[in-house]
Amino acid sequence: MIKRERYQRLLNNYKDKPFIKVVTGIRRSGKSVLLDLHIQNLLEQGVPSDNIFKLNFELPDNFHITNYLELSRIVLDWSKDKVGVLYIFLDEVGRVSEWEKAVNGFHAMNKFDIYITGSNADLLSSDLSTFLAGRYVEILVHPFSYQEFLQVHKNAKFTDYLVFGGLPSISVFNLEYEPSMTVLRDSFGSAVLQDVIQRYAIRNTVVLEKLIVYLCANTSLTFSALSISKYLKSQHILATVDTVLNYINILVSAFIVYKAPRYDLLGKSIMKTEEKYFIADHGFREAMVGKNTNSIELILETIVYIELIRRGFQVFIGKIDQFEIDFVAVKQDYKEYYQVSYVLNSPKTREREFSVYHRVNDFFPKFVLSMDEVDFSQEGIIHKNIVQFLLEK
């Protein structure tokens, strides 16, 4: 079990703060393990083990807890006569009917520090503002970063990460291709089946399946719902633009894909056309489509996008006149700009990647990332090797 330092730091920063900590993310991304790591951290900080209570509702021992009244009774019985802050961990809490009534009740008592996870079928991000309005912070857990991947696979190469991605559940296969791809396909199918098809009672599964393959194959490319609708029509599958948009929004809400809106840098406004979509883990693309290394430009851009999200940025696609900047990464009033290229192997390529920044009139950092070992930094624009960028602390 590796230390997931970014997430542990977040949880520790929110420790004892009057908010319900909600750990979300795609299935098998390591949410339950993160709770165990935080419990271990609490014990190391001197919290008595008697003041920590964890219930995993996927375990048979807890199948009898089916509603909020039973959950409330069990937690209150446990907490009786205890002193000090009490820490409650509720894993897969969405299995409990009307769980939010119990959790809100615990929060109102001002004696519990509360942490919950839920599968996306039971607890989508969009539900939280309704269930826990103003009372929660959401911590989104991604599959392994490249740094974490190397902690698990000590002798791995970057090409291994390009192929296998970062889903923690395949680590046991030690980079064996066939069993890893089988698990990735099964995990992806489980996420789609339970978090999308069942929850939203989708009947036209053929459209959804074709859409998912399309999104996987074209991760990081620009397209519109209209272009997807036309593509599906060419495959003799009828799907309206509204249906495509609805299905994409559902996939986004289940953390299966991410949407990066366009940002007009001159007009300083978000545009609602030609967004880019990124698959949550590029290992899924290898499992569903194959040959990630043959589409390395798409994979590199996807990896950088997810890494920026992981680092806490809100990420947009930049537009300035007719030119595009791959990523505008925003934190409050701070920005970073990124261009991503496979290699800068000619003066023409370098001119294309660097010159777009000549139109950006601010002093925020501007980067060009590529696989080159040679430093091509120029005119205050910083060039970095992508692997070095991913390994930064």
PyMOL commands that set and color helices and strands:
alter all, ss='L'
color gray80, all
select helices_A, chain A and resi 5-14+31-44+49-51+60-62+68-79+93-95+99-108+125-131+146-152+158-164+168-173+177-200+205-217+225-234+241-253+282-288+292-310+347-359+386-390
alter helices_A, ss='H'
color red, helices_A
select strands_A, chain A and resi 20-24+52-56+86-91+112-117+136-140+257-264+269-279+314-320+323-331+334-340+366-370+382-385
alter strands_A, ss='S'
color yellow, strands_A
deselect
rebuild
show_as cartoon
